[in-house]
Amino acid sequence: MLFIPLVAHGGWLVALLGAFGVALLLTGTGRAGWARFLGMNRRLRWFHLSILLLFGWFTPGRELLPMAGSLSPTAEGLLVGAGRVLILAMVVGAVVWLLERSSRQDLIAGLLWLTCPLAWFGFPRERFAVRLTLVLETVPQVQPIVTEARQAGESQGAKDWPSRARSLFDRVIERAESAPCEPIEIEPGRPPSVRDWGVLVLMFTPLLVLMLWEILRV
């Protein structure tokens, strides 16, 4: 939650330092973490491309292809678009690291602690924590179902998007109905210790310093 706004608004130095930190964290997860990171970004490739197109062709600046006139992308636009893509990839990497290093109970305990102030307003913290955790666990499992639905649609001659979407929807519902209902025990986790806060400060202090330095320099 702190990492995303810092790298999104901290400038290039903060983004590069954040990318280096995410790369170190993913290296600690081994091949499984890197494979998950690359797989998630591969599924976002069209979104990445759309960001580059929107910023590159709709941002005023110096034209890279003067002969193309208004059809030319701008250097400033491509630079900003590349920065947005880098930030999105970093966010994906941070999420992958969180999921690889945290158990289901850890995620639920963390969400319960973060939403503790909302209990005064009647917010269903337990239900929110369990549902969000289950969503984070389930989303990676949908990709094999997408592949199966696409292959089945091609073998049956269904090449149009409505037929594929219908096949995918039916498979997801079938998988959900056949999934076993496992009880989830919610145990109140301990609040962050002094050591936890110290690690957090050590991680984010360099990013904050670079962010303030760029603001003061301008």
PyMOL commands that set and color helices and strands:
alter all, ss='L'
color gray80, all
select helices_A, chain A and resi 3-9+12-43+45-58+66-71+75-101+104-114+116-121+125-155+161-178+194-217
alter helices_A, ss='H'
color red, helices_A
deselect
rebuild
show_as cartoon
